[in-house]
Amino acid sequence: MYAHELAASLDCHSGSHEFIGQLVDAGEIASKPMKVSDNSVNAFQPSPTSDLTALGFKVRAVFGFSPNDDMFAQRSHTTNEIYGVVVVAGKDEVSERVREMGSPATVNEVIPLVLTAVVCQK
């Protein structure tokens, strides 16, 4: 099985519905979120048979939210659209790859040296 690389979608030109919808349709992630945070961000788990990568790193979770979109559970009155991935890599490595591709995505450390989020926000 070949990895499904998501870097092109992390240029932040896609919308969260398109980004998540394509992965659900392809069976790469579950159709229901594994968690919905208080700020309404929906986190989706990759399917057991998927081999998702982003920027060359293994994807552990995919997340997104768009207000007034039935694809996403909403817990608050958040109006921001957001999507991205959590990868197995340190923040510095991920930041370098994001810079190299010229993406406006932000990079947030989830677990130091282990998990990092790449975030596109509109």
A tleap script that builds the chain and sets N, CA, C and O, in Angstrom:
source leaprc.protein.ff14SB
mol = sequence {
  NMET TYR ALA HIE GLU LEU ALA ALA SER LEU
  ASP CYS HIE SER GLY SER HIE GLU PHE ILE
  GLY GLN LEU VAL ASP ALA GLY GLU ILE ALA
  SER LYS PRO MET LYS VAL SER ASP ASN SER
  VAL ASN ALA PHE GLN PRO SER PRO THR SER
  ASP LEU THR ALA LEU GLY PHE LYS VAL ARG
  ALA VAL PHE GLY PHE SER PRO ASN ASP ASP
  MET PHE ALA GLN ARG SER HIE THR THR ASN
  GLU ILE TYR GLY VAL VAL VAL VAL ALA GLY
  LYS ASP GLU VAL SER GLU ARG VAL ARG GLU
  MET GLY SER PRO ALA THR VAL ASN GLU VAL
  ILE PRO LEU VAL LEU THR ALA VAL VAL CYS
  GLN CLYS
}
set mol.1.N position { 0.841 -1.177 0.000 }
set mol.1.CA position { 0.000 0.000 0.000 }
set mol.1.C position { 0.888 1.243 0.000 }
set mol.1.O position { 1.899 1.305 0.700 }
set mol.2.N position { 0.489 2.225 -0.796 }
set mol.2.CA position { 1.241 3.463 -0.885 }
set mol.2.C position { 0.631 4.517 0.028 }
set mol.2.O position { -0.584 4.558 0.220 }
set mol.3.N position { 1.473 5.354 0.579 }
set mol.3.CA position { 1.000 6.404 1.473 }
set mol.3.C position { 0.203 7.443 0.690 }
set mol.3.O position { 0.509 7.735 -0.466 }
set mol.4.N position { -0.805 7.988 1.325 }
set mol.4.CA position { -1.592 9.085 0.771 }
set mol.4.C position { -1.038 10.362 1.394 }
set mol.4.O position { -1.267 10.632 2.573 }
set mol.5.N position { -0.312 11.143 0.607 }
set mol.5.CA position { 0.356 12.354 1.081 }
set mol.5.C position { -0.608 13.542 1.025 }
set mol.5.O position { -1.218 13.806 -0.011 }
set mol.6.N position { -0.740 14.252 2.143 }
set mol.6.CA position { -1.693 15.352 2.264 }
set mol.6.C position { -1.066 16.739 2.163 }
set mol.6.O position { -1.769 17.733 2.342 }
set mol.7.N position { 0.225 16.838 1.884 }
set mol.7.CA position { 0.906 18.133 1.896 }
set mol.7.C position { 0.238 19.156 0.981 }
set mol.7.O position { 0.116 20.322 1.355 }
set mol.8.N position { -0.196 18.743 -0.203 }
set mol.8.CA position { -0.797 19.694 -1.144 }
set mol.8.C position { -2.017 20.388 -0.544 }
set mol.8.O position { -2.261 21.561 -0.826 }
set mol.9.N position { -2.775 19.686 0.268 }
set mol.9.CA position { -3.965 20.278 0.896 }
set mol.9.C position { -3.608 21.223 2.035 }
set mol.9.O position { -4.453 21.997 2.486 }
set mol.10.N position { -2.377 21.169 2.499 }
set mol.10.CA position { -1.954 22.032 3.603 }
set mol.10.C position { -1.389 23.355 3.106 }
set mol.10.O position { -0.681 24.050 3.834 }
set mol.11.N position { -1.710 23.701 1.847 }
set mol.11.CA position { -1.371 25.024 1.333 }
set mol.11.C position { -2.390 26.058 1.809 }
set mol.11.O position { -2.246 27.256 1.567 }
set mol.12.N position { -3.418 25.565 2.489 }
set mol.12.CA position { -4.479 26.378 3.099 }
set mol.12.C position { -5.401 27.033 2.072 }
set mol.12.O position { -6.068 28.020 2.383 }
set mol.13.N position { -5.446 26.496 0.854 }
set mol.13.CA position { -6.370 27.000 -0.164 }
set mol.13.C position { -7.672 26.211 -0.185 }
set mol.13.O position { -8.671 26.683 -0.728 }
set mol.14.N position { -7.673 25.027 0.392 }
set mol.14.CA position { -8.888 24.212 0.461 }
set mol.14.C position { -9.776 24.730 1.584 }
set mol.14.O position { -9.346 25.533 2.411 }
set mol.15.N position { -10.996 24.270 1.601 }
set mol.15.CA position { -11.878 24.528 2.730 }
set mol.15.C position { -11.922 23.285 3.596 }
set mol.15.O position { -11.540 22.202 3.151 }
set mol.16.N position { -12.380 23.429 4.821 }
set mol.16.CA position { -12.417 22.279 5.722 }
set mol.16.C position { -13.383 21.207 5.230 }
set mol.16.O position { -13.109 20.018 5.393 }
set mol.17.N position { -14.508 21.599 4.633 }
set mol.17.CA position { -15.468 20.615 4.122 }
set mol.17.C position { -14.825 19.779 3.015 }
set mol.17.O position { -14.941 18.553 3.009 }
set mol.18.N position { -14.163 20.433 2.100 }
set mol.18.CA position { -13.493 19.729 1.000 }
set mol.18.C position { -12.386 18.812 1.527 }
set mol.18.O position { -12.283 17.656 1.116 }
set mol.19.N position { -11.565 19.330 2.432 }
set mol.19.CA position { -10.440 18.570 2.974 }
set mol.19.C position { -10.917 17.310 3.690 }
set mol.19.O position { -10.449 16.211 3.392 }
set mol.20.N position { -11.842 17.465 4.630 }
set mol.20.CA position { -12.348 16.322 5.398 }
set mol.20.C position { -13.202 15.418 4.509 }
set mol.20.O position { -13.080 14.195 4.573 }
set mol.21.N position { -14.058 16.005 3.689 }
set mol.21.CA position { -14.955 15.233 2.832 }
set mol.21.C position { -14.231 14.278 1.904 }
set mol.21.O position { -14.656 13.135 1.735 }
set mol.22.N position { -13.144 14.732 1.301 }
set mol.22.CA position { -12.368 13.866 0.406 }
set mol.22.C position { -11.790 12.673 1.156 }
set mol.22.O position { -11.771 11.559 0.633 }
set mol.23.N position { -11.324 12.900 2.369 }
set mol.23.CA position { -10.738 11.813 3.158 }
set mol.23.C position { -11.798 10.820 3.619 }
set mol.23.O position { -11.551 9.614 3.643 }
set mol.24.N position { -12.969 11.318 3.982 }
set mol.24.CA position { -14.078 10.433 4.366 }
set mol.24.C position { -14.508 9.611 3.157 }
set mol.24.O position { -14.660 8.393 3.253 }
set mol.25.N position { -14.706 10.277 2.014 }
set mol.25.CA position { -15.148 9.586 0.796 }
set mol.25.C position { -14.168 8.507 0.357 }
set mol.25.O position { -14.577 7.473 -0.171 }
set mol.26.N position { -12.882 8.742 0.572 }
set mol.26.CA position { -11.852 7.771 0.188 }
set mol.26.C position { -11.669 6.677 1.235 }
set mol.26.O position { -10.899 5.740 1.021 }
set mol.27.N position { -12.372 6.786 2.370 }
set mol.27.CA position { -12.239 5.798 3.434 }
set mol.27.C position { -10.944 5.928 4.219 }
set mol.27.O position { -10.539 4.997 4.915 }
set mol.28.N position { -10.295 7.081 4.107 }
set mol.28.CA position { -9.020 7.312 4.803 }
set mol.28.C position { -9.217 7.662 6.275 }
set mol.28.O position { -8.349 7.387 7.104 }
set mol.29.N position { -10.368 8.273 6.601 }
set mol.29.CA position { -10.681 8.611 7.989 }
set mol.29.C position { -12.121 8.203 8.285 }
set mol.29.O position { -12.926 8.003 7.375 }
set mol.30.N position { -12.424 8.084 9.564 }
set mol.30.CA position { -13.788 7.758 9.990 }
set mol.30.C position { -14.725 8.907 9.630 }
set mol.30.O position { -14.304 10.063 9.587 }
set mol.31.N position { -15.979 8.597 9.374 }
set mol.31.CA position { -16.942 9.638 9.014 }
set mol.31.C position { -17.438 10.416 10.234 }
set mol.31.O position { -17.925 11.538 10.096 }
set mol.32.N position { -17.318 9.840 11.399 }
set mol.32.CA position { -17.714 10.506 12.645 }
set mol.32.C position { -16.458 10.895 13.416 }
set mol.32.O position { -15.505 10.118 13.478 }
set mol.33.N position { -16.445 12.088 14.003 }
set mol.33.CA position { -15.257 12.497 14.758 }
set mol.33.C position { -15.046 11.638 16.003 }
set mol.33.O position { -16.004 11.195 16.636 }
set mol.34.N position { -13.776 11.411 16.343 }
set mol.34.CA position { -13.466 10.679 17.573 }
set mol.34.C position { -13.576 11.610 18.769 }
set mol.34.O position { -13.732 11.158 19.904 }
set mol.35.N position { -13.493 12.927 18.509 }
set mol.35.CA position { -13.597 13.909 19.586 }
set mol.35.C position { -14.038 15.237 18.993 }
set mol.35.O position { -13.662 15.593 17.877 }
set mol.36.N position { -14.843 15.963 19.763 }
set mol.36.CA position { -15.224 17.326 19.403 }
set mol.36.C position { -14.828 18.202 20.579 }
set mol.36.O position { -15.350 18.035 21.681 }
set mol.37.N position { -13.917 19.126 20.355 }
set mol.37.CA position { -13.432 19.971 21.447 }
set mol.37.C position { -14.445 21.064 21.773 }
set mol.37.O position { -15.404 21.276 21.030 }
set mol.38.N position { -14.228 21.743 22.872 }
set mol.38.CA position { -15.137 22.805 23.302 }
set mol.38.C position { -15.244 23.932 22.274 }
set mol.38.O position { -16.269 24.610 22.201 }
set mol.39.N position { -14.186 24.137 21.478 }
set mol.39.CA position { -14.229 25.181 20.453 }
set mol.39.C position { -14.744 24.647 19.115 }
set mol.39.O position { -14.583 25.294 18.080 }
set mol.40.N position { -15.359 23.475 19.139 }
set mol.40.CA position { -16.024 22.824 18.003 }
set mol.40.C position { -15.091 22.164 16.993 }
set mol.40.O position { -15.568 21.651 15.980 }
set mol.41.N position { -13.803 22.158 17.226 }
set mol.41.CA position { -12.914 21.465 16.293 }
set mol.41.C position { -13.181 19.964 16.403 }
set mol.41.O position { -13.139 19.391 17.491 }
set mol.42.N position { -13.454 19.341 15.262 }
set mol.42.CA position { -13.751 17.911 15.177 }
set mol.42.C position { -12.476 17.167 14.810 }
set mol.42.O position { -11.843 17.482 13.802 }
set mol.43.N position { -12.093 16.186 15.615 }
set mol.43.CA position { -10.899 15.378 15.344 }
set mol.43.C position { -11.332 14.015 14.813 }
set mol.43.O position { -12.194 13.354 15.393 }
set mol.44.N position { -10.725 13.610 13.709 }
set mol.44.CA position { -11.053 12.351 13.054 }
set mol.44.C position { -9.848 11.422 13.085 }
set mol.44.O position { -8.709 11.853 12.906 }
set mol.45.N position { -10.111 10.160 13.312 }
set mol.45.CA position { -9.052 9.157 13.373 }
set mol.45.C position { -8.857 8.532 11.994 }
set mol.45.O position { -9.831 8.201 11.319 }
set mol.46.N position { -7.603 8.371 11.572 }
set mol.46.CA position { -7.369 7.646 10.322 }
set mol.46.C position { -7.903 6.220 10.439 }
set mol.46.O position { -7.854 5.622 11.513 }
set mol.47.N position { -8.408 5.684 9.341 }
set mol.47.CA position { -8.915 4.311 9.360 }
set mol.47.C position { -7.750 3.347 9.556 }
set mol.47.O position { -6.613 3.683 9.222 }
set mol.48.N position { -8.011 2.164 10.087 }
set mol.48.CA position { -6.935 1.202 10.352 }
set mol.48.C position { -6.134 0.814 9.104 }
set mol.48.O position { -4.968 0.436 9.212 }
set mol.49.N position { -6.745 0.904 7.939 }
set mol.49.CA position { -6.049 0.508 6.707 }
set mol.49.C position { -5.424 1.683 5.967 }
set mol.49.O position { -4.769 1.485 4.943 }
set mol.50.N position { -5.613 2.904 6.466 }
set mol.50.CA position { -5.056 4.062 5.757 }
set mol.50.C position { -3.576 4.225 6.077 }
set mol.50.O position { -3.079 3.744 7.096 }
set mol.51.N position { -2.901 4.907 5.188 }
set mol.51.CA position { -1.481 5.207 5.366 }
set mol.51.C position { -1.279 6.681 5.033 }
set mol.51.O position { -0.612 7.024 4.056 }
set mol.52.N position { -1.861 7.541 5.852 }
set mol.52.CA position { -1.800 8.974 5.606 }
set mol.52.C position { -0.471 9.555 6.060 }
set mol.52.O position { 0.039 9.224 7.130 }
set mol.53.N position { 0.085 10.436 5.216 }
set mol.53.CA position { 1.265 11.206 5.583 }
set mol.53.C position { 1.011 12.666 5.222 }
set mol.53.O position { 0.185 12.971 4.361 }
set mol.54.N position { 1.723 13.549 5.883 }
set mol.54.CA position { 1.682 14.972 5.569 }
set mol.54.C position { 3.094 15.501 5.728 }
set mol.54.O position { 3.713 15.346 6.780 }
set mol.55.N position { 3.596 16.125 4.677 }
set mol.55.CA position { 4.956 16.664 4.685 }
set mol.55.C position { 5.982 15.561 4.922 }
set mol.55.O position { 7.092 15.824 5.385 }
set mol.56.N position { 5.605 14.329 4.602 }
set mol.56.CA position { 6.490 13.181 4.783 }
set mol.56.C position { 6.406 12.525 6.149 }
set mol.56.O position { 7.130 11.566 6.415 }
set mol.57.N position { 5.536 13.021 7.019 }
set mol.57.CA position { 5.389 12.476 8.370 }
set mol.57.C position { 4.076 11.708 8.503 }
set mol.57.O position { 3.092 12.034 7.838 }
set mol.58.N position { 4.062 10.698 9.353 }
set mol.58.CA position { 2.870 9.890 9.615 }
set mol.58.C position { 1.786 10.749 10.273 }
set mol.58.O position { 2.063 11.484 11.221 }
set mol.59.N position { 0.563 10.656 9.772 }
set mol.59.CA position { -0.573 11.400 10.326 }
set mol.59.C position { -1.243 10.573 11.416 }
set mol.59.O position { -1.576 9.408 11.195 }
set mol.60.N position { -1.441 11.165 12.589 }
set mol.60.CA position { -2.113 10.493 13.712 }
set mol.60.C position { -3.559 10.941 13.855 }
set mol.60.O position { -4.383 10.202 14.395 }
set mol.61.N position { -3.880 12.135 13.383 }
set mol.61.CA position { -5.254 12.635 13.445 }
set mol.61.C position { -5.443 13.711 12.383 }
set mol.61.O position { -4.493 14.371 11.962 }
set mol.62.N position { -6.680 13.868 11.968 }
set mol.62.CA position { -7.076 14.906 11.023 }
set mol.62.C position { -8.170 15.702 11.722 }
set mol.62.O position { -9.010 15.119 12.408 }
set mol.63.N position { -8.175 17.013 11.562 }
set mol.63.CA position { -9.190 17.800 12.245 }
set mol.63.C position { -9.734 18.893 11.340 }
set mol.63.O position { -9.102 19.299 10.364 }
set mol.64.N position { -10.924 19.356 11.693 }
set mol.64.CA position { -11.525 20.430 10.926 }
set mol.64.C position { -12.807 20.919 11.557 }
set mol.64.O position { -13.392 20.275 12.427 }
set mol.65.N position { -13.222 22.081 11.089 }
set mol.65.CA position { -14.508 22.643 11.486 }
set mol.65.C position { -14.865 23.749 10.516 }
set mol.65.O position { -14.010 24.517 10.075 }
set mol.66.N position { -16.134 23.816 10.195 }
set mol.66.CA position { -16.686 24.911 9.413 }
set mol.66.C position { -18.061 25.217 9.995 }
set mol.66.O position { -18.883 24.311 10.130 }
set mol.67.N position { -18.330 26.474 10.343 }
set mol.67.CA position { -19.621 26.798 10.941 }
set mol.67.C position { -20.768 26.534 9.969 }
set mol.67.O position { -20.620 26.682 8.756 }
set mol.68.N position { -21.893 26.146 10.514 }
set mol.68.CA position { -23.112 25.892 9.730 }
set mol.68.C position { -22.915 24.833 8.654 }
set mol.68.O position { -23.492 24.927 7.571 }
set mol.69.N position { -22.108 23.836 8.950 }
set mol.69.CA position { -21.845 22.732 8.023 }
set mol.69.C position { -22.209 21.438 8.746 }
set mol.69.O position { -21.621 21.114 9.778 }
set mol.70.N position { -23.166 20.708 8.211 }
set mol.70.CA position { -23.647 19.485 8.858 }
set mol.70.C position { -22.591 18.390 8.976 }
set mol.70.O position { -22.780 17.429 9.722 }
set mol.71.N position { -21.491 18.522 8.253 }
set mol.71.CA position { -20.423 17.526 8.351 }
set mol.71.C position { -19.772 17.559 9.732 }
set mol.71.O position { -19.217 16.560 10.188 }
set mol.72.N position { -19.844 18.715 10.394 }
set mol.72.CA position { -19.146 18.913 11.660 }
set mol.72.C position { -20.114 19.128 12.820 }
set mol.72.O position { -21.111 19.838 12.693 }
set mol.73.N position { -19.798 18.497 13.960 }
set mol.73.CA position { -20.538 18.757 15.193 }
set mol.73.C position { -20.110 20.123 15.711 }
set mol.73.O position { -18.930 20.469 15.645 }
set mol.74.N position { -21.054 20.898 16.224 }
set mol.74.CA position { -20.740 22.233 16.720 }
set mol.74.C position { -21.100 22.331 18.191 }
set mol.74.O position { -22.224 22.021 18.586 }
set mol.75.N position { -20.128 22.768 19.010 }
set mol.75.CA position { -20.342 22.908 20.451 }
set mol.75.C position { -20.387 24.359 20.893 }
set mol.75.O position { -20.893 24.655 21.975 }
set mol.76.N position { -19.877 25.254 20.092 }
set mol.76.CA position { -19.858 26.668 20.465 }
set mol.76.C position { -20.263 27.489 19.245 }
set mol.76.O position { -20.545 26.943 18.178 }
set mol.77.N position { -20.287 28.776 19.416 }
set mol.77.CA position { -20.667 29.665 18.313 }
set mol.77.C position { -19.432 30.147 17.557 }
set mol.77.O position { -19.353 31.308 17.156 }
set mol.78.N position { -18.486 29.261 17.370 }
set mol.78.CA position { -17.262 29.572 16.648 }
set mol.78.C position { -17.598 29.912 15.204 }
set mol.78.O position { -18.427 29.245 14.584 }
set mol.79.N position { -16.964 30.937 14.671 }
set mol.79.CA position { -17.222 31.327 13.290 }
set mol.79.C position { -16.025 31.080 12.379 }
set mol.79.O position { -16.113 31.310 11.173 }
set mol.80.N position { -14.924 30.621 12.931 }
set mol.80.CA position { -13.722 30.393 12.130 }
set mol.80.C position { -13.716 29.013 11.502 }
set mol.80.O position { -14.083 28.023 12.135 }
set mol.81.N position { -13.295 28.962 10.252 }
set mol.81.CA position { -13.094 27.689 9.573 }
set mol.81.C position { -11.651 27.262 9.821 }
set mol.81.O position { -10.731 28.079 9.767 }
set mol.82.N position { -11.465 25.968 10.094 }
set mol.82.CA position { -10.139 25.457 10.423 }
set mol.82.C position { -10.019 24.012 9.954 }
set mol.82.O position { -10.990 23.256 9.983 }
set mol.83.N position { -8.828 23.641 9.526 }
set mol.83.CA position { -8.559 22.233 9.237 }
set mol.83.C position { -7.061 21.985 9.331 }
set mol.83.O position { -6.258 22.916 9.283 }
set mol.84.N position { -6.699 20.713 9.467 }
set mol.84.CA position { -5.288 20.373 9.528 }
set mol.84.C position { -5.068 18.940 9.950 }
set mol.84.O position { -5.976 18.109 9.925 }
set mol.85.N position { -3.834 18.676 10.340 }
set mol.85.CA position { -3.422 17.325 10.717 }
set mol.85.C position { -2.519 17.382 11.938 }
set mol.85.O position { -1.916 18.412 12.240 }
set mol.86.N position { -2.439 16.259 12.631 }
set mol.86.CA position { -1.451 16.066 13.694 }
set mol.86.C position { -0.517 14.981 13.190 }
set mol.86.O position { -0.953 13.886 12.834 }
set mol.87.N position { 0.785 15.297 13.162 }
set mol.87.CA position { 1.776 14.359 12.636 }
set mol.87.C position { 2.762 13.930 13.715 }
set mol.87.O position { 2.936 14.600 14.733 }
set mol.88.N position { 3.398 12.795 13.461 }
set mol.88.CA position { 4.419 12.275 14.366 }
set mol.88.C position { 5.753 12.881 13.947 }
set mol.88.O position { 6.440 12.363 13.067 }
set mol.89.N position { 6.105 13.985 14.593 }
set mol.89.CA position { 7.363 14.688 14.319 }
set mol.89.C position { 7.458 15.875 15.266 }
set mol.89.O position { 6.454 16.335 15.809 }
set mol.90.N position { 8.666 16.358 15.453 }
set mol.90.CA position { 8.882 17.530 16.285 }
set mol.90.C position { 8.525 18.811 15.554 }
set mol.90.O position { 8.493 18.845 14.324 }
set mol.91.N position { 8.258 19.860 16.310 }
set mol.91.CA position { 7.825 21.144 15.755 }
set mol.91.C position { 8.843 21.739 14.787 }
set mol.91.O position { 8.462 22.261 13.739 }
set mol.92.N position { 10.121 21.671 15.117 }
set mol.92.CA position { 11.137 22.272 14.251 }
set mol.92.C position { 11.172 21.616 12.877 }
set mol.92.O position { 11.250 22.307 11.861 }
set mol.93.N position { 11.113 20.286 12.840 }
set mol.93.CA position { 11.115 19.564 11.565 }
set mol.93.C position { 9.894 19.930 10.728 }
set mol.93.O position { 10.001 20.167 9.525 }
set mol.94.N position { 8.745 19.971 11.371 }
set mol.94.CA position { 7.501 20.276 10.663 }
set mol.94.C position { 7.516 21.723 10.179 }
set mol.94.O position { 7.129 21.994 9.042 }
set mol.95.N position { 7.953 22.648 11.015 }
set mol.95.CA position { 8.021 24.063 10.630 }
set mol.95.C position { 8.898 24.254 9.403 }
set mol.95.O position { 8.562 25.035 8.513 }
set mol.96.N position { 10.009 23.553 9.352 }
set mol.96.CA position { 10.914 23.652 8.205 }
set mol.96.C position { 10.226 23.194 6.923 }
set mol.96.O position { 10.356 23.845 5.887 }
set mol.97.N position { 9.505 22.097 6.982 }
set mol.97.CA position { 8.808 21.582 5.787 }
set mol.97.C position { 7.688 22.526 5.349 }
set mol.97.O position { 7.471 22.723 4.153 }
set mol.98.N position { 6.978 23.109 6.319 }
set mol.98.CA position { 5.908 24.060 5.986 }
set mol.98.C position { 6.504 25.283 5.299 }
set mol.98.O position { 5.952 25.768 4.311 }
set mol.99.N position { 7.621 25.785 5.809 }
set mol.99.CA position { 8.302 26.928 5.188 }
set mol.99.C position { 8.752 26.584 3.776 }
set mol.99.O position { 8.571 27.378 2.853 }
set mol.100.N position { 9.341 25.396 3.606 }
set mol.100.CA position { 9.833 24.972 2.292 }
set mol.100.C position { 8.727 24.953 1.246 }
set mol.100.O position { 8.969 25.287 0.086 }
set mol.101.N position { 7.525 24.569 1.639 }
set mol.101.CA position { 6.434 24.510 0.669 }
set mol.101.C position { 5.715 25.854 0.508 }
set mol.101.O position { 4.836 25.989 -0.343 }
set mol.102.N position { 6.084 26.839 1.314 }
set mol.102.CA position { 5.501 28.171 1.190 }
set mol.102.C position { 4.078 28.283 1.695 }
set mol.102.O position { 3.334 29.163 1.260 }
set mol.103.N position { 3.693 27.419 2.592 }
set mol.103.CA position { 2.333 27.417 3.126 }
set mol.103.C position { 2.183 28.448 4.244 }
set mol.103.O position { 3.113 28.665 5.021 }
set mol.104.N position { 1.007 29.085 4.323 }
set mol.104.CA position { 0.736 29.986 5.440 }
set mol.104.C position { 0.256 29.254 6.700 }
set mol.104.O position { -0.113 29.896 7.684 }
set mol.105.N position { 0.259 27.930 6.675 }
set mol.105.CA position { -0.198 27.141 7.828 }
set mol.105.C position { 0.631 27.470 9.064 }
set mol.105.O position { 1.817 27.786 8.972 }
set mol.106.N position { -0.019 27.388 10.219 }
set mol.106.CA position { 0.703 27.547 11.475 }
set mol.106.C position { 1.052 26.162 12.012 }
set mol.106.O position { 0.393 25.170 11.698 }
set mol.107.N position { 2.089 26.120 12.818 }
set mol.107.CA position { 2.583 24.858 13.371 }
set mol.107.C position { 2.536 24.967 14.887 }
set mol.107.O position { 3.100 25.893 15.470 }
set mol.108.N position { 1.856 24.009 15.526 }
set mol.108.CA position { 1.702 24.017 16.984 }
set mol.108.C position { 2.183 22.699 17.574 }
set mol.108.O position { 1.837 21.620 17.093 }
set mol.109.N position { 2.981 22.809 18.617 }
set mol.109.CA position { 3.472 21.625 19.317 }
set mol.109.C position { 2.337 21.007 20.133 }
set mol.109.O position { 1.678 21.703 20.905 }
set mol.110.N position { 2.109 19.712 19.966 }
set mol.110.CA position { 1.090 18.995 20.733 }
set mol.110.C position { 1.760 18.265 21.892 }
set mol.110.O position { 1.375 18.445 23.047 }
set mol.111.N position { 2.753 17.451 21.589 }
set mol.111.CA position { 3.605 16.793 22.585 }
set mol.111.C position { 5.036 17.066 22.142 }
set mol.111.O position { 5.417 16.663 21.042 }
set mol.112.N position { 5.837 17.733 22.957 }
set mol.112.CA position { 7.183 18.110 22.546 }
set mol.112.C position { 7.977 16.950 21.942 }
set mol.112.O position { 8.064 15.861 22.509 }
set mol.113.N position { 8.546 17.227 20.777 }
set mol.113.CA position { 9.402 16.302 20.028 }
set mol.113.C position { 8.676 15.073 19.488 }
set mol.113.O position { 9.302 14.226 18.850 }
set mol.114.N position { 7.365 14.958 19.730 }
set mol.114.CA position { 6.637 13.749 19.328 }
set mol.114.C position { 5.487 14.047 18.365 }
set mol.114.O position { 5.432 13.475 17.276 }
set mol.115.N position { 4.570 14.935 18.752 }
set mol.115.CA position { 3.394 15.237 17.933 }
set mol.115.C position { 3.294 16.735 17.677 }
set mol.115.O position { 3.505 17.552 18.574 }
set mol.116.N position { 2.963 17.078 16.424 }
set mol.116.CA position { 2.851 18.470 16.020 }
set mol.116.C position { 1.626 18.648 15.132 }
set mol.116.O position { 1.332 17.795 14.294 }
set mol.117.N position { 0.914 19.751 15.314 }
set mol.117.CA position { -0.255 20.059 14.491 }
set mol.117.C position { 0.114 21.071 13.412 }
set mol.117.O position { 0.839 22.033 13.665 }
set mol.118.N position { -0.392 20.839 12.212 }
set mol.118.CA position { -0.284 21.785 11.102 }
set mol.118.C position { -1.698 22.311 10.888 }
set mol.118.O position { -2.617 21.539 10.618 }
set mol.119.N position { -1.873 23.629 11.009 }
set mol.119.CA position { -3.204 24.228 11.074 }
set mol.119.C position { -3.420 25.250 9.962 }
set mol.119.O position { -2.628 26.176 9.789 }
set mol.120.N position { -4.496 25.068 9.218 }
set mol.120.CA position { -4.952 26.056 8.242 }
set mol.120.C position { -6.220 26.679 8.802 }
set mol.120.O position { -7.163 25.974 9.161 }
set mol.121.N position { -6.237 28.000 8.873 }
set mol.121.CA position { -7.386 28.688 9.455 }
set mol.121.C position { -7.814 29.812 8.528 }
set mol.121.O position { -6.985 30.527 7.966 }
set mol.122.N position { -9.123 29.953 8.380 }
set mol.122.CA position { -9.655 31.017 7.511 }
set mol.122.C position { -10.512 31.952 8.325 }
set mol.122.O position { -11.056 32.917 7.788 }
savepdb mol mol.pdb
quit
